[in-house]
């Protein structure tokens, strides 16, 4: 997997859990965290707090154990921040 595939998936889905990304790309969460950290430093993705969850209204998982990332675009210009 290359980072452009990860970017495409994030652009399409906007908000994705780390577990879902690991399953989709058959990659370790640690490898994905490294790529996501690069995108986070560039302002293209945002790590969501545990209370944000992976999708609104679900509530099936313990929110403190979920790592969720949200695509915010090129330099953060694509979308305004989502309220927690």
C-alpha positions as CSV (number, residue, x, y, z in Angstrom):
1,X,0.0,0.0,0.0
2,X,1.2,3.5,-0.8
3,X,0.1,6.7,0.9
4,X,-1.9,7.8,-2.2
5,X,-4.2,4.8,-1.7
6,X,-4.8,5.8,1.9
7,X,-5.5,9.4,0.9
8,X,-8.0,8.2,-1.7
9,X,-9.8,6.1,0.8
10,X,-9.9,8.9,3.4
11,X,-11.2,11.4,0.8
12,X,-14.0,9.0,-0.1
13,X,-15.1,8.0,3.4
14,X,-14.1,11.2,5.3
15,X,-14.1,9.6,8.8
16,X,-12.6,6.2,9.3
17,X,-11.5,4.1,12.3
18,X,-7.9,2.7,12.4
19,X,-9.3,-0.8,12.7
20,X,-11.3,-0.4,9.5
21,X,-8.2,1.0,7.7
22,X,-6.1,-1.9,8.9
23,X,-8.7,-4.4,7.6
24,X,-9.2,-2.6,4.3
25,X,-5.5,-2.3,3.5
26,X,-4.4,-5.5,5.2
27,X,-1.8,-3.5,7.1
28,X,-0.7,-3.2,10.7
29,X,-2.2,-0.4,12.7
30,X,1.4,0.8,13.5
31,X,2.3,1.1,9.9
32,X,-0.9,3.1,9.2
33,X,-0.3,5.3,12.3
34,X,3.0,6.3,10.7
35,X,1.4,7.3,7.4
36,X,-1.5,9.0,9.2
37,X,1.0,11.0,11.4
38,X,2.6,12.3,8.2
39,X,-0.8,13.4,6.9
40,X,-1.7,14.9,10.3
41,X,1.5,17.0,10.4
42,X,0.6,18.3,6.9
43,X,-2.8,19.3,8.1
44,X,-4.6,16.9,5.8
45,X,-6.1,14.5,8.4
46,X,-7.2,15.0,12.0
47,X,-7.2,12.4,14.8
48,X,-10.6,12.5,16.4
49,X,-11.1,12.3,20.2
50,X,-12.4,9.0,21.7
51,X,-15.8,10.6,22.3
52,X,-16.2,11.4,18.6
53,X,-16.5,7.7,17.6
54,X,-16.5,6.3,14.2
55,X,-20.0,7.2,13.1
56,X,-22.7,9.4,14.7
57,X,-25.3,7.5,16.8
58,X,-23.8,4.1,16.8
59,X,-22.5,3.6,20.4
60,X,-21.7,-0.1,20.0
61,X,-18.0,0.4,20.8
62,X,-16.2,1.8,23.8
63,X,-15.2,5.3,22.5
64,X,-12.0,5.4,24.5
65,X,-10.7,2.4,22.5
66,X,-11.4,3.8,19.1
67,X,-8.8,5.6,17.0
68,X,-10.7,7.6,14.3
69,X,-9.2,9.8,11.7
70,X,-11.0,12.5,9.6
71,X,-10.0,13.8,6.2
72,X,-9.8,17.5,6.2
73,X,-8.1,18.0,2.8
74,X,-5.2,19.8,1.3
75,X,-3.8,22.0,4.1
76,X,-7.1,21.8,5.9
77,X,-8.9,23.9,3.3
78,X,-11.5,21.3,2.1
79,X,-13.7,21.2,5.2
80,X,-14.3,23.1,8.4
81,X,-13.7,21.2,11.6
82,X,-16.3,18.8,12.8
83,X,-17.8,19.4,16.2
84,X,-16.9,16.7,18.7
